[in-house]
Amino acid sequence: MTLLERYLNYLSQICEGSREAPDGITLTKTGDMEKAIELQQQIAAIGIPEFVRLCAAQDGETIPEEELESFDPSQMLAALSNLEAAQKSEEEQPPEETPGEPEESVKSEIRDIYEVFLDSVCLEDNLLSYLIDIAKRGAKDEFQTLSHAAARTLLSLDEFLLWLGNKEALAGPDERACAAIMDAALARLMQEGQRELAAALLSGDETTFKLFRTEAPELVHLPDATYEWYVQNYLDRYYPVRFIMKMNGVEFPDIPAKEA
């Protein structure tokens, strides 16, 4: 069993409740979605190899250090294909639609699912590269395989791109303004060849942002454009992922206009 397969199995077992969280990880949430988010956040902090090492230790196993150090997320496709084959007996239940239920509650549920998916994918840079490759090729079957492993849900590539590409439509005015301003500022930096500065901003470096806002024409006249404003309305809302995907050639659809 590869390290990536171990990771996906351990992640699934903890979310299902058939395995206790290993030492070093403390889960306080009880809801399935909240528990998955909390678990993935803590895995992101320690790294996938360390998470796998801790889970293996629960079973009395010791994984060789060379195997941990050689972890390669580019093996994702093969590992996920094997995982999906093993999980085919588990029926995917479609969400039950309730007549008359407000549309916004459905959108909120979908947003949560997509956020869990992105949290998992963003654990490793190479997994994000794999997602970008899938999106550029329009590989819908591969996307469903990835989403099933990462979020235990079969997601639609078209609906995911529609959601991520139009997040502002479901956001408040502060988030909409921040997304438009920072997208424009980052696009300008890329056009000017200031890729290292753009990368530092996308990574959330606080010092870089504070220096940047004192001279950037998009921010210099906005007293509310603090680092906290940037974190809450851009970094934490997955806009960096969207920007990176766009810069790598992924096209996002617009919201279809309602027929008259």
C-alpha positions as CSV (number, residue, x, y, z in Angstrom):
1,M,0.0,0.0,0.0
2,T,1.4,3.4,-1.0
3,L,1.7,6.3,1.4
4,L,-1.1,8.2,-0.4
5,E,-3.4,5.2,-0.2
6,R,-2.7,4.9,3.5
7,Y,-3.5,8.6,3.9
8,L,-6.8,8.3,2.1
9,N,-7.8,5.2,4.1
10,Y,-6.8,6.8,7.4
11,L,-8.7,10.0,6.5
12,S,-11.8,8.0,5.6
13,Q,-11.7,5.8,8.7
14,I,-11.4,8.8,11.0
15,C,-14.2,10.7,9.3
16,E,-16.4,7.5,9.5
17,G,-15.6,7.0,13.2
18,S,-14.0,3.6,12.7
19,R,-10.6,4.9,13.8
20,E,-9.6,7.3,16.6
21,A,-7.6,10.4,15.7
22,P,-3.9,9.7,16.4
23,D,-1.8,11.4,19.0
24,G,-1.2,15.1,18.1
25,I,-4.6,15.5,16.5
26,T,-7.6,16.6,18.6
27,L,-11.1,16.7,17.1
28,T,-13.8,18.7,18.9
29,K,-16.4,18.9,16.2
30,T,-19.2,16.3,16.0
31,G,-20.9,17.0,12.6
32,D,-19.6,15.1,9.7
33,M,-18.7,18.2,7.6
34,E,-17.3,20.2,10.5
35,K,-15.2,17.1,11.7
36,A,-13.8,16.7,8.2
37,I,-12.8,20.3,7.9
38,E,-11.2,20.3,11.4
39,L,-9.3,17.1,10.6
40,Q,-8.0,18.4,7.2
41,Q,-6.9,21.7,8.8
42,Q,-4.8,19.8,11.4
43,I,-3.3,17.5,8.7
44,A,-2.3,20.6,6.7
45,A,-0.4,21.8,9.8
46,I,1.7,18.7,10.2
47,G,1.8,17.4,6.7
48,I,0.5,14.2,5.0
49,P,3.6,12.0,5.8
50,E,3.5,12.9,9.5
51,F,-0.2,12.2,9.6
52,V,0.3,8.7,8.0
53,R,3.2,8.0,10.4
54,L,1.0,8.8,13.4
55,C,-1.9,6.6,12.2
56,A,0.4,3.7,11.3
57,A,1.9,3.9,14.8
58,Q,-1.6,3.4,16.2
59,D,-1.6,-0.1,14.6
60,G,1.9,-0.8,15.8
61,E,3.4,-0.2,12.3
62,T,6.6,1.7,11.6
63,I,6.9,3.2,8.1
64,P,10.5,3.5,6.9
65,E,11.8,7.1,6.9
66,E,12.8,6.8,3.2
67,E,9.2,6.1,2.3
68,L,7.9,9.1,4.2
69,E,10.5,11.4,2.6
70,S,9.8,10.1,-0.9
71,F,6.1,10.9,-0.7
72,D,5.0,12.0,-4.2
73,P,1.5,13.4,-4.7
74,S,1.8,13.0,-8.4
75,Q,0.9,9.3,-7.9
76,M,-2.6,10.6,-7.2
77,L,-4.3,9.2,-10.3
78,A,-3.2,5.6,-9.8
79,A,-3.9,5.6,-6.1
80,L,-7.3,7.2,-6.4
81,S,-8.3,4.8,-9.2
82,N,-7.5,1.9,-6.9
83,L,-9.3,3.5,-4.0
84,E,-12.5,4.1,-6.0
85,A,-12.5,0.5,-7.2
86,A,-12.4,-0.7,-3.5
87,Q,-15.3,1.7,-2.6
88,K,-17.7,0.8,-5.4
89,S,-19.9,-1.2,-3.1
90,E,-20.6,2.0,-1.1
91,E,-23.7,3.5,-2.6
92,E,-23.6,7.3,-3.1
93,Q,-26.9,8.7,-2.0
94,P,-28.0,11.8,-3.9
95,P,-29.1,14.8,-1.7
96,E,-32.8,14.7,-1.0
97,E,-34.6,17.8,-2.4
98,T,-37.3,19.3,-0.3
99,P,-40.0,21.1,-2.3
100,G,-40.3,24.7,-1.2
101,E,-36.9,24.8,0.6
102,P,-35.2,28.1,0.2
103,E,-32.5,28.1,-2.6
104,E,-29.9,29.7,-0.4
105,S,-29.8,26.8,2.1
106,V,-29.0,24.4,-0.8
107,K,-26.2,26.8,-2.0
108,S,-24.7,26.9,1.5
109,E,-24.5,23.1,1.6
110,I,-22.9,23.0,-1.8
111,R,-20.4,25.6,-0.7
112,D,-19.4,23.6,2.3
113,I,-18.8,20.5,0.3
114,Y,-16.6,22.4,-2.2
115,E,-14.6,24.0,0.6
116,V,-13.9,20.6,2.2
117,F,-12.7,19.4,-1.2
118,L,-10.4,22.4,-1.7
119,D,-9.1,22.1,1.8
120,S,-8.0,18.6,1.1
121,V,-6.6,19.3,-2.4
122,C,-4.6,22.3,-1.1
123,L,-2.7,20.1,1.5
124,E,-0.1,19.6,-1.2
125,D,1.0,21.8,-4.1
126,N,1.2,18.8,-6.4
127,L,-2.5,18.0,-5.7
128,L,-3.5,21.5,-6.7
129,S,-1.4,21.0,-9.9
130,Y,-3.3,17.8,-10.6
131,L,-6.6,19.6,-10.1
132,I,-5.5,22.3,-12.5
133,D,-4.6,19.7,-15.1
134,I,-7.9,18.0,-14.7
135,A,-9.8,21.3,-15.1
136,K,-7.8,22.3,-18.2
137,R,-8.5,19.0,-19.8
138,G,-12.1,18.9,-18.8
139,A,-11.6,15.4,-17.4
140,K,-14.9,15.0,-15.6
141,D,-14.4,11.4,-14.6
142,E,-11.0,12.1,-13.1
143,F,-12.5,15.0,-11.2
144,Q,-15.2,12.8,-9.7
145,T,-12.6,10.3,-8.6
146,L,-10.6,13.0,-7.0
147,S,-13.6,14.6,-5.3
148,H,-14.8,11.2,-4.0
149,A,-11.5,10.6,-2.3
150,A,-10.9,14.1,-1.0
151,A,-14.5,15.0,0.1
152,R,-16.3,11.6,0.0
153,T,-18.7,13.1,-2.4
154,L,-19.1,12.8,-6.2
155,L,-18.9,16.4,-7.4
156,S,-19.5,17.8,-10.9
157,L,-16.5,19.5,-12.5
158,D,-18.8,22.0,-14.3
159,E,-20.7,22.9,-11.1
160,F,-17.4,23.2,-9.2
161,L,-16.0,25.6,-11.8
162,L,-19.2,27.6,-11.8
163,W,-19.2,27.9,-8.0
164,L,-15.5,28.9,-7.7
165,G,-15.7,31.2,-10.7
166,N,-18.6,33.1,-9.4
167,K,-18.1,33.1,-5.6
168,E,-18.8,36.8,-5.4
169,A,-22.4,36.3,-6.4
170,L,-23.1,34.6,-3.0
171,A,-20.9,37.0,-1.0
172,G,-21.4,40.2,0.9
173,P,-20.2,43.6,-0.3
174,D,-16.9,43.5,1.6
175,E,-15.9,40.2,0.1
176,R,-17.0,41.2,-3.4
177,A,-15.0,44.4,-3.2
178,C,-11.9,42.7,-1.9
179,A,-12.0,39.9,-4.5
180,A,-12.3,42.5,-7.4
181,I,-9.5,44.7,-6.0
182,M,-7.1,41.9,-5.2
183,D,-7.7,40.1,-8.4
184,A,-6.9,43.3,-10.3
185,A,-3.8,44.0,-8.3
186,L,-2.5,40.5,-8.6
187,A,-3.2,40.4,-12.4
188,R,-1.3,43.7,-12.7
189,L,1.7,42.2,-10.9
190,M,1.7,39.2,-13.2
191,Q,1.6,41.4,-16.3
192,E,4.5,43.4,-14.9
193,G,6.5,40.3,-14.3
194,Q,6.5,40.6,-10.5
195,R,5.7,37.0,-10.0
196,E,7.6,36.6,-6.7
197,L,5.6,39.5,-5.2
198,A,2.3,38.0,-6.4
199,A,3.3,34.6,-5.0
200,A,4.1,36.1,-1.6
201,L,0.8,37.8,-1.5
202,L,-1.1,34.7,-2.5
203,S,0.7,32.7,0.2
204,G,-0.6,35.2,2.8
205,D,2.7,36.8,3.9
206,E,1.6,39.5,6.3
207,T,4.7,41.7,6.0
208,T,4.5,41.6,2.2
209,F,0.9,42.7,2.1
210,K,1.4,45.5,4.6
211,L,4.3,46.9,2.5
212,F,2.3,46.3,-0.8
213,R,-0.8,48.2,0.4
214,T,1.3,51.4,1.0
215,E,2.2,51.7,-2.6
216,A,-0.3,49.7,-4.7
217,P,-2.6,52.0,-6.6
218,E,-5.5,49.6,-6.0
219,L,-5.1,49.8,-2.2
220,V,-3.3,53.0,-1.2
221,H,-6.5,55.1,-0.9
222,L,-8.5,52.4,1.0
223,P,-8.0,52.7,4.7
224,D,-10.2,49.6,5.3
225,A,-7.8,47.4,3.3
226,T,-6.0,46.0,6.3
227,Y,-4.3,42.6,6.4
228,E,-7.3,41.3,8.4
229,W,-9.6,42.5,5.6
230,Y,-7.4,40.6,3.1
231,V,-7.4,37.4,5.1
232,Q,-11.1,37.3,5.8
233,N,-12.4,38.4,2.4
234,Y,-9.7,36.9,0.1
235,L,-7.3,34.4,1.5
236,D,-9.9,32.4,3.6
237,R,-12.4,32.5,0.8
238,Y,-10.4,30.4,-1.7
239,Y,-9.8,33.3,-4.2
240,P,-6.1,32.5,-4.3
241,V,-6.9,29.0,-5.6
242,R,-9.1,30.6,-8.3
243,F,-6.4,33.1,-9.3
244,I,-3.7,30.4,-9.5
245,M,-6.0,28.3,-11.6
246,K,-6.8,31.2,-14.0
247,M,-3.1,32.0,-14.3
248,N,-2.5,28.4,-15.4
249,G,-5.1,28.5,-18.1
250,V,-8.3,27.2,-16.4
251,E,-11.4,28.9,-17.8
252,F,-14.4,29.5,-15.5
253,P,-18.0,29.8,-16.8
254,D,-20.2,32.8,-16.1
255,I,-23.5,32.4,-14.3
256,P,-26.1,31.6,-17.1
257,A,-28.5,34.5,-17.7
258,K,-32.0,33.8,-16.7
259,E,-34.4,33.4,-19.6
260,A,-37.0,36.1,-19.8
